Amino acid sequence: MYLKHKQSGDLVEIMEISSVVDPMKNSILARFHHGEELQDEESISKDQLQFPSGESLPRCWLDADYRNVK
């Protein structure tokens, strides 16, 4: 699965998809895709990511308390 880093606009390869949809995890293990060389995996905060289309990640992926109205 690929997502887009909000600040840089670079694509990010998600190493474990289950960590993206888990609202209890604030960061995920991912690898940036820019340049010709394969980048090292690093921890990235989920609030810095969005879908490649520019759409935000679903609230249920980010907030464990998503069912309660804020």
Long-range contacts (C-beta under 8 A, 24 or more apart in sequence): 2-33, 2-52, 3-30, 3-49, 3-50, 3-51, 3-52, 3-57, 4-49, 4-50, 4-51, 4-52, 4-54, 5-32, 5-44, 5-48, 5-49, 6-48, 6-49, 6-50, 7-48, 8-32, 8-34, 10-34, 11-52, 12-44, 12-49, 15-41, 20-46, 20-57, 20-61, 21-61, 22-61, 23-60, 23-61, 23-62, 23-63, 23-64, 23-66, 24-64
